[in-house]
Amino acid sequence: MEDLKQATDHLQPLNLPAQMGIYFQDRPGRVGVEDTPDAPIIRAERRRLRNWLSTNIPIQWGKKVNTIEHNDEGVSVTFEDGSTAKGDILVGADGINSIVRQHLLQKPAKDLLKLVPLAAIVGEVALEGDAFKRQLELGHSAYVYMSPTLGFANFNGLHEVNPDGVSAKYYWMLMQPDASVEDSEHWLQKATQQEKLDHVLKLASKLPARFRELFELTPASGIKTETHIWRDLELESLPAGRVVLLGDSAHAMTPFRGEGGYHSFIDAMKLSEKLVGLDSKDIDAINAAVAEYNSEMLERGAEAVRNSRNENSDKRTRDTKTKLTTANQLVRPLPEVEIDLKAVRS
Ligand SMILES: Cc1cc2nc3c(=O)[nH]c(=O)nc-3n(C[C@H](O)[C@H](O)[C@H](O)COP(=O)(O)OP(=O)(O)OC[C@H]3O[C@@H](n4cnc5c(N)ncnc54)[C@H](O)[C@@H]3O)c2cc1C
C-alpha cells in the first residue's frame, strides 16, 4: 500500500506538519499539538483516506443492508436491491444510525442516541494567497479560540490544500449551548443561509480580528443548509456472536477531540487480531473472542464519548488546571511562526 501519510495528508503539497493550535482569550501565546517524529499525527483528508483504505478491496458500492439473520452456523444479509450475502462474521461499521446495531440490540437509534445540547452552524470557504497563509499560521491543520465569556465555541479547520499550493478549502463550525435545538420551531430549522451567517458574524464580532477573518470571508452560499444535530452513544454491553460492531455504530461521539475515526481504526485492528486464525465453525471460540473485543472496545469507546462530550463544556473552557488533549496528545506550548507559501512548497 502507498505510504499512509503521503497518500492522505491534507496539507500536501505543502511541506508542513499537521498542527492544531489552541488560543485562550485570557492567556498569552498559544498551545497545541504538532506532528513530530516522536509524536506523529496524520491529519488525513477524508476522500483520500477512503481511497487509501479501498486499496485492493473489491467494494460493491450502493449496497444498503435491509435485514440480517444469524445463528451459530453463519450470517446472512439481505440488501435493498434484493441481493444477499452470506458469511462467517458480519462487522457492522455502518455509522451512527447503524442498522446492524438495531438488529443486534432490537432497539432503534432514537432509543439509544443521546442529544448533545448544542446548536451548530457550519460554513465552508475557499481561500488563496495571504488569506490562506494567515489561516495556516494560526494552525496548519486547525485551531480553536477559547473564552468562557464568549458564549460559543468554534473550530476552524483546513479541509485540504489545492494542488497549486497557494489556495485551499476551509471549513468551520460555531456552536452555542442549546437544549432546544431539536424543536421543530427552533430558529435554525427555518433560517436562511444569510440569516445563519449574520448570526455567526454578530457573535464573531467579539473575537480579535485574525480569529474573525475566516467567518468574514465565508459567503452565504458556503453555509450548510441542514441543521446539524449532535448525538452520541454510550453502550454498556453487546451480545457476543457472529455479528460485531465497530466505530460510530458502537460509540458515536462529538468531534471535539478528533477521536471518533481514531477509535474506529483501533477497533478494526483489535477485532482483526482477535479473529485472525479462528476456526470459523467453532462458535464457542468466536463468542469468546468477540466478548473480549466487546469488553475492551466498549470501555475505551465510552470513555472517549464522555471526554468528547465534555471537551466543549462551559466548565472545561473555564478550567485552567486540567490538561487539554487533542488528536490524542497532551497540548504543549506552540510558538507562532510566519509562513512563506513558496518556501513550504514540497
Ligand atoms: C464534522 C466531523 C469532524 C470529525 N473529525 C474527526 C477527526 O478529526 N478525527 C477523528 O478521528 N474523527 C473525526 N470525526 C469522526 C469520524 O468521522 C467518525 O468517527 C468515523 O467516520 C466513524 O467511522 P465509521 O466507519 O464507524 O462510520 P461512518 O464513517 O459513518 O461510515 C458508515 C458507513 O456505513 C454506511 N451505511 C450506513 N447505513 C448502511 C446500511 N444500512 N447499509 C450499508 N451501508 C450503510 C454509510 O453510508 C457510511 O459509508 C469527525 C466527525 C464529524 C462529523
The ligand as an ORCA input file, in Angstrom:
! r2SCAN-3c Opt
* xyz 0 1
  C     -17.538     17.197     11.482
  C     -16.808     15.956     11.927
  C     -15.445     16.020     12.157
  C     -14.747     14.888     12.581
  N     -13.401     14.974     12.795
  C     -12.710     13.882     13.197
  C     -11.302     13.948     13.405
  O     -10.679     14.982     13.245
  N     -10.650     12.830     13.796
  C     -11.311     11.649     14.000
  O     -10.669     10.645     14.354
  N     -12.646     11.550     13.825
  C     -13.363     12.641     13.424
  N     -14.714     12.544     13.218
  C     -15.402     11.268     13.496
  C     -15.277     10.271     12.341
  O     -15.716     10.868     11.129
  C     -16.140      9.061     12.649
  O     -15.899      8.593     13.955
  C     -15.827      7.930     11.666
  O     -16.147      8.333     10.348
  C     -16.617      6.681     12.034
  O     -16.377      5.701     11.073
  P     -17.420      4.536     10.858
  O     -16.853      3.701      9.765
  O     -17.751      3.901     12.160
  O     -18.769      5.260     10.381
  P     -19.043      6.195      9.119
  O     -17.813      6.926      8.700
  O     -20.277      6.962      9.453
  O     -19.371      5.177      7.955
  C     -20.542      4.408      7.962
  C     -20.800      3.923      6.544
  O     -21.870      2.980      6.570
  C     -22.755      3.263      5.513
  N     -24.085      2.755      5.874
  C     -24.981      3.257      6.755
  N     -26.085      2.511      6.811
  C     -25.896      1.491      5.940
  C     -26.688      0.366      5.533
  N     -27.916      0.120      6.028
  N     -26.168     -0.473      4.604
  C     -24.932     -0.268      4.082
  N     -24.141      0.765      4.426
  C     -24.623      1.624      5.343
  C     -22.702      4.778      5.363
  O     -23.136      5.157      4.067
  C     -21.220      5.052      5.588
  O     -20.476      4.932      4.407
  C     -15.440     13.671     12.791
  C     -16.828     13.599     12.550
  C     -17.505     14.738     12.116
  C     -18.995     14.626     11.859
*
